[in-house]
Amino acid sequence: MGKEIIRFDNVSVSYGAIKALQGVSLRVEEGTIVALIGANGAGKTTLLNAMTGVVPVKEGDIYLRGEKITNLKSHLISQRKVAHVPEGRKIFAELTIEENLRIGAYNLYKEKEKIEQLLEMNYQLFPILSERRRQLGGTLSGGEQQMLAIARGLMSEPEVILLDEPSLGIAPIIVEKIFEFIVKINREMGKTIFLVEQNANLALETASYVYVLENGRIVNENTSEVLLNDDAIKKAYLGF
């Protein structure tokens, strides 16, 4: 077993009377891509929001590198080298690509040289962002905005990247490209990636280990290889 970086220990989250997560336990090892799949409304986004302090945890605990971070404020989670790339991208439409990227490095505002290095790294990783650095974020296509959202996350120099539905609302050919970037970020930069994805096929192809969330509960987990051959998974998520 590798070194654990994220652990959810019997975590429950409620919105009033609605139980969004019920006793969720999972772990993510350092340097891996782990995916969480499930239907719309299963509680996937809530799980990431619980980890980053956006929604309060009612029961259970969340650990980062062995340190309990349950209900810690979002900016304190970010300072622990965690980047959250939210569902729907949420870039700043009225700002240029470069301005969006610089905002991503707000934790490093005193380190001017480091920020320039990170900008250059992202422009090399995503050449299209380099070409359009003066363009307003709101004028980019969905796929380009997703690249910008990931690059903005990388500007904080994270060790862990939480990706929420990176394929959502993007043309299939561009989705393929984005997932190539995700694999590259993991393999070449050594970033740990926790991927929340409704597209089970993509998630199973990309991640080494996968958890299945249904109605706020983990109902299955295994290596992607095993789950790709699981009849119940094929029927429910892969359309076989």
N, C-alpha and C positions, 0 to 999 in steps of 0.2 A: 504493500500500500504506500502511496506517495504521501507527501506532507500536506496536511489539511490546511486550507486557507479560509473556507467558509463553512459554517455549520449552523443549521436550523435544528433546534431541539424542541420538538413538540409545540410548535408555534401556532397560535390561534389569533385571528383578527376578526372583529365584527364591525359592521356598519349598522348601528342600532340593533334591531332584532335579527338582522341578516348575518349569518356566519359565513364570512368570505373565505377564511382559512380555518381548517379544523385539525389540530394536532399534526402539523407538517414537520417532518424530520428529513433532512437531506444534508449531504456534504459535497464540497467541491475541493478537489486536490489542486495544489499549486501547479501552474504550467499546463493545465488541461483546458479543453473546451467541454463544458457540461451543459446539456440542454434540458429545458423544462417544456414539455409539450402538453397540449390540452385544448379543448374546444373554447370558443369565445365565451367569456363569462365564467370560466373554470376557477379563476382567482390568480392567474399568472402575473398580471401587472401588480396586483395587490401584494404578492409575495416580494417582488423587487422593491415596491414602495415601503414595505415593512422593514426591509433591510436598510434602506437609505433614510429612514426616519420620517418619511412623508406621511405614513399612516401609523397610528399607535398599535403596538403589540399588546393583546389582552392577556394572553398566557404564553408560557414558554420563553425561550431565549435564543438570541442570534449571536454567533461568535465570529470574529474576524482574527485570524492568526492566533486563536486561543483566547483572545480578549473579548469579554462580553460587551456587545455594542447595542443591546436591546434598548430601543427608544432614545438612542442618542440623536442629537440634532443633526440635520442633513450636512451642514458645513463641516461638522466634526468628523463625519464619515468620509467626506471628500478629502479632508486633510490626512486621512489614513490610507491614501493612495487608491481610492475607489472612484471610478468614473461611471456615472449612470447615463446611458444614452436612451432617452425616454421614447415611448411609443408616440408615433406622430411627429417625430423629429424635433419639433419645438425650437427651430432656429429663429434668429431675430431677422424677420423679413425686411426691415427697413435699414439694416446694416449690411455692409459689404462682407464678402467671404472673409477677408482678412480681419475685419473688425470682430466678426463672429469667433474666429479662431483665437484672437487675442483675449477675448472675454473668457474663453476656456482656460486660459493660463492665469486667472485672477489670483490663485494661491501662490503664484511665483512672481508677483508683481515687482518684487525687489530685485529679481534676477534677470536683468535685461538681456544679457548674453544668452542665457538658457532659453528664454522665450524665442529669440531669433533662431537658435538651433532647432527648437521644436517646430517652428514655422517651416523651416527648410526641410525638415524630415517629413512633415505632412505634405508639403508640395511635391516632394519626390515620390511619396507613396500614392498620392492622388494628383497626377499631373493636370487633370482637368480643373482642379481648384486653383492651381498655380496660374493657368492660362486666364482664369476669370476672377482673379483675386480682388479686382475693383468692382465686380458686379454685385448688385444687391441680392441678398439671400433669397428674397421672395420671388425673384425672377428665374430661379433655377428649377429644373425639372424635379420630380419626386425623388428619382434616383440620385441626382446630384445633391439634393438637400440631405439625403441619407448619408452620403459620403461626407458632407460637411459636418453633420451631427457626430459621426464617428471620429472625424479628425478633431473636432472641438473637444471631444472627450479625451483624446490622446494628448491634447495640449496641457492637461494637468499632470502629465507624466505618471499615469496610474500604473499599478501592478495588476489590478483587477478591473475588468470592464464588464458592466452589466448591460446587456443589449436587449431592449424590449421591442420585439416584433420588427426586426430590420427589413423584412420583405413586404411589409404591409403597404398596399397601394402603389406598388412599383412594377413596371413592366418586367416580365419573366427574364428577358435577356439581360437586363440591368441587375436583377436580383442575383443572377449567377455571378456577375462581376463583383458585387458587394460581398458575396460569400467567399469569393476568392481572396478578397482583401481581409476578411475576418480570419481565414486560415493563415494568411501571411502574417498578420499581427500576432497571432498565437505562436507560430513556428519560428519566425525570424526575430521577433521582438521579445518573445518569452512571456507575453501577457496571458494571465489566466482569464478565460472568458466564460461567463455564465449567461447563456443564451436562452431567452424566452421566445418561443416561436410557434405560431399556429400551423405553419406549413411543416407537418411532421416529416415528410420526405426529405426536405432540406435539412432539418435538424438532425435526423438520423444519419444522413450522409456526412454531416460536418462534425458532430460531437463524438467523443469517445464513450461517454456515459450519458444516459437519458433517464429523466424522471417523467412520469405521466401523472398529470393533475386532473382530477374530475371532481366537480362540486366542492372544491376547497380541500380535497384530500389527495394524498399520494396513493395511487391505486396500483402502480407498477413501477419498477425501476430495473435497469440492467444495462449491460454494454449495448451500444447501438447495433452491433452485429447480432446479438441474441434477439433484440426487439424487432429487427428487420425480418426475422423469421418466425415471429410470434403471430399466430393466426388471429388472435383477438385484436392485436395492434393493426395488423393488415386490414382487417374488416372495418375497424372503427376509424382509423386515421389515414390509411393509405389507399383506400378505395378498391381493395381486392376482394 
